[in-house]
Amino acid sequence: MEINKTKEGLTLKADSTKTKDGEYIITGKITGDIEVECVKCLKPFLKHIDEDIKFKVVKPPYNGFDEEYDIIEQEKLNVDEILESEIESIKNDFSNICESCIKEEFNEEF
């Protein structure tokens, strides 16, 4: 199944396949520009995202580990929920630092 969802400036384009165990394998990309808050000055700025994704959607509870895929526990495949979760993860990333703060840090080092 082909997935093509857009929310808050980000687009998830991926393919999903259902395994014989009833799990879903989702591989693709999340791209676009999203407004995030700088962790230093707290000002909003646009961050460009271009990330490959590899998810395995499994029914809870899942007690395993997978080195190849990020595990997502869902009773029923919900692509909107997956994209919303990725957006929240990007917004809460501690590496969200605006250009002004990056330049400020660079200048302080010298």
N, C-alpha and C positions, 0 to 999 in steps of 0.2 A: 504494500500500500504506500502510495506517495503522500508525504505530509508537506504542506505549505501553509504556515500560519504566521501572521504578523500581529505584533502587539507592542505598544509603546516605542515604536521605531525599530524594533528588532524582528527579523524574519527567521523562522525555523524552517529550513528545507531539508528533508530527510526521507529515507526509505525505512519502512518497518516491515519485518517479517515475523510471523508467528511460528514458534518452534513446536515440536511434537509434544513438549511438556506444557504448552499453553502460555509460555513466556513470550514476550515481544522483544525483538532486537531492533533498536533504532539507531541508524548511523546517518550522519549528515553534517550540516553546518548551521550555526547561528551567526547572522551578520546584521549590521546596521549601526545606527548611532542612537545612544540612549542618554538621557539626562541623569547624571549622578551628582552626588554631593562630595566635595573635596573633604578628605578626612582631616586636613590641617586648618583651612580657613572657613570651612563649611559653606562655601559658595557653590552654586550649581554650575556644572559645565557638561558639555557633550563629550561622551567617550565613545570611540569607535570600537566595535566588536567584530571579530572575524575568528570564530572558534569552531574547531571540529568537535563533534559530539559522538559519543558511543555509549548508549544506554541499554540496559537490560531491565525490562519491566517485569516484575515478579509479584506473585500474590503474597501478602503478609501472612504469617511472620516468616521472614527470610533469615536464616542463620548462617548462610554461606559467605563466601568471599570470591570475588572475581577480579583478576588482575587486568583483564582486557576491557571490561565495561564498568561504568558507574551504575550502581544498582538503584532502582526506583521501585518502591513497594506501592502497588495499587491493586485494589480488588478488580477494577475494570480499567482498561486503557483509557486515559484522559489526557490528550495532547495539550489541551488548554492549560491544565494544571501543571504539566511538565514545563511549558514555556513560562508560565507565571513564576514557578519556582526558580528557574534559571534567571529570570529578570531580578527577582529579590536577591539572589546570590550575587549577581553583578553589582547591584546597588549597595550591598553591604560589604563589598570587598575592601579590605584595608589598603589596597594599592591604588585607590581612587584619589589621585593627587593632581590638582590642576597645574597648568603650565607655569603660572605665576609662582606657586609654591615650589615647584621643581627648580626653577631658575634661582629662587631665593636660597634654597638648600645648596645649590651648586656654588653660588657666590660666597656663601658662608664658609665653605671648605677651603677657599683660597685667600 
